[in-house]
Amino acid sequence: MRYKINLLLFLLSLCMITFFSCKNNESKKEENAAIAEGTPVSVATISTEPLLEYVDLNATSAFLIKSYIKANVNGYIERVNTQPGKYVSAGQLLFVIKTKEAQNIGSAINKLDPSFRFSGVNNIKASTSGYVTQLNHQQGDYVQDGEQLAVISDAGSFAFLLNLPYELRSYVSDIRLVQVVLPDSTKLTGVLAASMPTVDPASQTQNYIIKVAANNIPENLIAKVRILKSKKENIISLPKSAVLTNDIQSDFWVMKLIDSNTAVKVPVIKGLETKDRVEIVSPVFSASDKIIITGNYGLPDTAKVKVIP
């Protein structure tokens, strides 16, 4: 009996070894076939077109002028005709203040002599058009002469303040129009109106005033402003994915097809670089050269490849 069990176990082990050996042989055959066939890659040709290099900077929305509405007498606020966030026009009635003397004895004087028509009421109007960004008092409050009642942000003074590093001033010296991109991807055309005569001591940035033709943009909104740094006409460029580099980015190269299924490593010197393309300064590629753009990572100097559509 023990002999039969041992024989059965031996035969079972032999079957398992044979099965896995066949599997390994099949895997090796598939791997060798894949290697012989080549690494799947896609290719592209060079492009000759203008390349534009931009720098994106932050710009913050702001009301440059604020109007402070103040009481002109000591008294009680009898009426308030506005609220925070509301748009008001220049000359619009905002507050009605009744002096404390009128509050105390005004009715008594009118009873003695109705022709006197003493009211002791002062009307306070908006000095400029804009949005009420701060409301300090409500109806019934007692205020003193010169006390702040509200703050109006002058709508005509709305602008974006561009935080421009001082070393980039030369890039905006000859331009007037810039593109302002809001966080919701809305694109506005801005006009460089003026520059502030001061520089931030910590960041060494100078504020530039950008006027935009848009309403209902809140204050302190951070937008992106794109400034053109350089422009080159009719230069040879490749997709950024075609250019490979080493760990320290000291050497650059591309994988170029020399026949239908062989790619070789070609060192390159790159120039201007944009978001998705790279200028190739040297060597000079022809329009018929095919450069690998996907599947090129990790390929040896000479590699078998299979071009896929």
C-alpha positions as CSV (number, residue, x, y, z in Angstrom):
1,M,0.0,0.0,0.0
2,R,2.8,2.5,0.9
3,Y,4.5,1.6,-2.3
4,K,1.4,2.5,-4.3
5,I,0.9,5.8,-2.5
6,N,4.5,6.8,-3.1
7,L,4.2,5.9,-6.8
8,L,1.0,7.9,-7.1
9,L,2.7,11.0,-5.5
10,F,5.6,10.6,-7.8
11,L,3.4,10.5,-10.9
12,L,1.4,13.5,-9.7
13,S,4.6,15.5,-9.1
14,L,5.9,14.5,-12.5
15,C,2.7,15.7,-14.1
16,M,2.8,19.1,-12.3
17,I,6.5,19.6,-13.3
18,T,5.7,18.8,-16.9
19,F,2.7,21.2,-16.9
20,F,4.6,24.2,-15.5
21,S,7.5,23.4,-17.8
22,C,5.2,23.6,-20.8
23,K,3.7,26.9,-19.5
24,N,7.2,28.4,-19.1
25,N,8.2,27.3,-22.5
26,E,5.1,28.9,-24.0
27,S,5.7,32.2,-22.0
28,K,9.3,32.3,-23.2
29,K,8.2,31.7,-26.8
30,E,5.6,34.5,-26.5
31,E,8.2,36.8,-25.0
32,N,10.8,36.0,-27.6
33,A,8.2,36.5,-30.4
34,A,7.3,39.9,-28.9
35,I,11.0,40.9,-28.7
36,A,11.6,39.7,-32.3
37,E,8.5,41.6,-33.4
38,G,9.6,44.9,-31.7
39,T,8.3,47.3,-29.1
40,P,5.1,49.0,-30.1
41,V,5.7,52.7,-30.7
42,S,4.1,55.7,-32.4
43,V,5.9,58.2,-34.5
44,A,5.7,61.8,-35.7
45,T,7.6,64.1,-38.0
46,I,9.1,67.5,-37.4
47,S,7.0,70.7,-37.5
48,T,8.2,74.0,-38.9
49,E,6.1,76.8,-37.4
50,P,6.3,79.8,-35.0
51,L,7.0,79.0,-31.4
52,L,5.8,81.3,-28.6
53,E,7.1,81.2,-25.1
54,Y,4.9,82.6,-22.3
55,V,5.2,83.2,-18.6
56,D,2.1,83.0,-16.5
57,L,1.8,85.4,-13.5
58,N,-0.8,86.1,-10.9
59,A,-3.0,89.2,-10.9
60,T,-5.4,90.1,-8.1
61,S,-8.7,92.0,-8.6
62,A,-9.1,95.2,-6.6
63,F,-11.0,98.4,-6.3
64,L,-8.2,101.0,-6.3
65,I,-10.4,103.8,-4.9
66,K,-12.7,103.5,-1.9
67,S,-15.1,106.3,-0.7
68,Y,-15.7,106.6,3.0
69,I,-19.2,107.9,3.9
70,K,-19.1,109.8,7.3
71,A,-21.6,111.5,9.5
72,N,-21.7,115.3,9.3
73,V,-23.5,115.9,12.6
74,N,-24.1,114.3,16.0
75,G,-27.4,112.5,16.0
76,Y,-29.4,109.4,15.4
77,I,-29.7,107.4,12.2
78,E,-33.3,107.7,11.2
79,R,-33.1,105.8,7.9
80,V,-30.7,103.6,6.0
81,N,-31.3,103.2,2.2
82,T,-28.6,100.7,1.4
83,Q,-27.1,97.3,2.4
84,P,-23.8,95.5,2.0
85,G,-23.0,94.4,-1.6
86,K,-25.6,96.8,-3.1
87,Y,-24.6,99.0,-6.1
88,V,-25.3,102.7,-5.5
89,S,-25.1,105.6,-7.9
90,A,-23.4,108.9,-7.2
91,G,-25.8,111.3,-5.5
92,Q,-28.1,108.5,-4.2
93,L,-29.5,109.0,-0.7
94,L,-27.9,106.6,1.7
95,F,-28.5,107.8,5.3
96,V,-30.9,110.2,7.0
97,I,-29.5,111.5,10.4
98,K,-31.6,113.5,12.9
99,T,-29.6,115.6,15.3
100,K,-29.9,114.9,19.0
101,E,-31.3,118.5,19.5
102,A,-34.0,117.8,17.0
103,Q,-34.7,114.5,18.6
104,N,-35.1,116.2,22.0
105,I,-36.7,119.6,21.3
106,G,-37.5,119.7,17.6
107,S,-41.2,118.9,18.0
108,A,-41.6,121.4,20.8
109,I,-40.2,124.2,18.7
110,N,-42.6,123.4,15.9
111,K,-45.5,123.4,18.2
112,L,-44.6,126.9,19.5
113,D,-44.0,128.3,16.0
114,P,-45.1,126.0,13.0
115,S,-43.7,128.5,10.5
116,F,-40.2,127.8,11.8
117,R,-40.3,124.3,10.3
118,F,-37.4,123.0,12.3
119,S,-36.5,119.4,11.5
120,G,-32.8,118.9,12.3
121,V,-32.6,116.2,9.6
122,N,-29.5,115.8,7.5
123,N,-29.4,113.7,4.3
124,I,-26.1,111.9,3.4
125,K,-25.6,110.9,-0.2
126,A,-23.2,108.7,-2.1
127,S,-20.2,110.7,-3.4
128,T,-19.4,108.1,-6.1
129,S,-20.9,105.1,-7.9
130,G,-19.9,101.7,-6.7
131,Y,-20.6,98.8,-4.4
132,V,-21.2,99.1,-0.6
133,T,-18.5,96.9,0.8
134,Q,-18.9,97.9,4.4
135,L,-21.9,99.1,6.4
136,N,-21.0,100.3,9.9
137,H,-24.3,101.5,11.3
138,Q,-28.0,100.7,11.2
139,Q,-31.2,102.6,11.8
140,G,-31.5,103.9,15.4
141,D,-27.7,104.1,16.1
142,Y,-26.3,107.2,17.6
143,V,-23.3,108.5,15.6
144,Q,-20.9,111.4,16.2
145,D,-19.7,114.0,13.7
146,G,-17.1,112.5,11.4
147,E,-17.9,108.8,12.3
148,Q,-17.7,106.3,9.4
149,L,-21.0,105.0,8.2
150,A,-20.1,103.0,5.2
151,V,-17.5,102.3,2.5
152,I,-18.1,102.4,-1.2
153,S,-15.7,100.7,-3.6
154,D,-15.6,102.9,-6.7
155,A,-16.7,100.8,-9.6
156,G,-14.7,102.9,-12.1
157,S,-11.5,102.1,-10.2
158,F,-11.8,98.3,-10.6
159,A,-8.7,96.7,-12.0
160,F,-6.3,93.7,-11.7
161,L,-3.0,94.2,-10.0
162,L,-0.3,92.2,-11.8
163,N,2.5,91.0,-9.5
164,L,5.4,91.3,-12.0
165,P,8.9,90.3,-10.9
166,Y,11.2,93.3,-11.5
167,E,13.5,91.4,-13.8
168,L,10.6,90.8,-16.2
169,R,9.9,94.5,-16.8
170,S,11.4,94.4,-20.2
171,Y,8.8,91.9,-21.4
172,V,5.9,94.4,-20.8
173,S,7.6,97.6,-21.8
174,D,6.4,97.3,-25.5
175,I,3.0,95.7,-25.0
176,R,-0.4,97.2,-24.1
177,L,-2.8,94.3,-24.4
178,V,-2.6,91.1,-22.2
179,Q,-4.9,88.1,-21.7
180,V,-6.4,87.7,-18.2
181,V,-7.7,84.2,-17.4
182,L,-10.1,83.8,-14.5
183,P,-10.3,80.7,-12.3
184,D,-13.4,79.5,-14.3
185,S,-11.4,79.7,-17.5
186,T,-13.1,82.9,-18.7
187,K,-10.6,84.9,-20.8
188,L,-10.6,88.7,-20.8
189,T,-8.6,91.2,-22.7
190,G,-6.8,93.5,-20.4
191,V,-5.1,96.9,-21.0
192,L,-1.8,97.7,-19.1
193,A,-2.8,101.1,-17.8
194,A,0.0,102.0,-15.4
195,S,2.6,100.7,-12.9
196,M,2.9,101.3,-9.2
197,P,6.0,103.3,-8.2
198,T,6.9,100.8,-5.5
199,V,8.3,97.3,-5.3
200,D,7.4,94.8,-2.6
201,P,10.6,94.5,-0.4
202,A,10.1,90.7,0.2
203,S,9.1,89.4,-3.3
204,Q,10.7,92.2,-5.3
205,T,7.6,92.4,-7.5
206,Q,6.1,95.5,-9.0
207,N,2.3,96.0,-9.4
208,Y,1.0,96.8,-12.8
209,I,-2.6,98.0,-13.2
210,I,-4.6,96.1,-15.8
211,K,-8.0,97.4,-16.8
212,V,-10.6,95.0,-18.1
213,A,-14.1,95.6,-19.6
214,A,-16.1,93.3,-17.3
215,N,-18.6,93.7,-14.5
216,N,-19.5,91.7,-11.4
217,I,-16.0,90.4,-10.8
218,P,-15.4,90.2,-7.0
219,E,-12.5,91.8,-5.3
220,N,-9.4,89.7,-4.3
221,L,-10.0,87.2,-7.2
222,I,-6.7,85.7,-8.4
223,A,-6.4,85.4,-12.1
224,K,-3.6,84.4,-14.5
225,V,-2.0,86.8,-16.9
226,R,0.0,85.5,-19.8
227,I,3.1,87.5,-20.9
228,L,4.9,86.8,-24.1
229,K,8.6,86.2,-23.4
230,S,9.9,85.3,-26.8
231,K,8.8,84.4,-30.3
232,K,10.6,82.5,-33.0
233,E,9.5,82.1,-36.6
234,N,9.9,78.9,-38.8
235,I,11.8,76.8,-36.4
236,I,12.1,73.0,-36.3
237,S,10.2,71.5,-33.3
238,L,9.0,68.1,-32.0
239,P,6.4,67.1,-29.5
240,K,7.7,67.3,-26.0
241,S,7.2,63.5,-25.5
242,A,9.7,62.8,-28.3
243,V,12.7,64.3,-26.3
244,L,14.3,62.0,-23.7
245,T,16.9,63.0,-21.0
246,N,19.0,61.5,-18.3
247,D,18.4,61.8,-14.5
248,I,20.3,65.1,-14.2
249,Q,18.9,66.5,-17.5
250,S,22.3,67.1,-18.9
251,D,21.9,65.1,-22.1
252,F,19.0,65.0,-24.5
253,W,18.2,62.6,-27.3
254,V,15.4,61.2,-29.5
255,M,14.8,57.8,-31.0
256,K,14.8,58.0,-34.8
257,L,13.6,55.3,-37.2
258,I,16.3,54.3,-39.7
259,D,14.1,51.6,-41.4
260,S,10.6,50.2,-40.9
261,N,11.4,48.5,-37.6
262,T,14.7,49.8,-36.2
263,A,15.2,52.9,-34.1
264,V,18.5,54.5,-33.1
265,K,19.4,57.0,-30.5
266,V,20.2,60.5,-31.8
267,P,21.6,63.2,-29.4
268,V,19.9,66.6,-29.8
269,I,20.4,70.1,-28.5
270,K,17.1,71.7,-27.6
271,G,16.2,75.4,-27.6
272,L,12.9,77.1,-26.9
273,E,10.4,75.0,-25.0
274,T,6.7,75.5,-24.8
275,K,3.9,73.6,-23.1
276,D,3.8,70.8,-25.6
277,R,6.7,71.3,-28.1
278,V,10.5,71.6,-28.0
279,E,12.7,73.4,-30.5
280,I,15.4,71.2,-32.0
281,V,18.5,73.3,-32.6
282,S,20.7,70.4,-33.8
283,P,20.9,68.1,-35.7
284,V,18.8,69.3,-38.6
285,F,16.0,66.7,-39.3
286,S,14.2,66.5,-42.6
287,A,10.5,66.4,-43.1
288,S,10.6,62.7,-43.9
289,D,12.4,61.7,-40.7
290,K,10.2,59.7,-38.3
291,I,10.7,60.3,-34.6
292,I,9.2,58.1,-31.9
293,I,6.9,59.9,-29.5
294,T,5.4,57.1,-27.5
295,G,7.0,53.8,-26.4
296,N,10.4,55.4,-26.6
297,Y,11.2,55.4,-22.8
298,G,13.8,52.9,-21.9
299,L,14.7,51.8,-25.4
300,P,18.4,51.0,-26.0
301,D,20.7,52.8,-28.5
302,T,19.5,50.4,-31.3
303,A,16.1,48.8,-30.8
304,K,13.6,46.8,-32.7
305,V,10.2,48.5,-32.8
306,K,6.8,48.1,-34.3
307,V,5.1,51.2,-35.5
308,I,1.4,51.3,-34.6
309,P,-1.0,53.8,-36.1
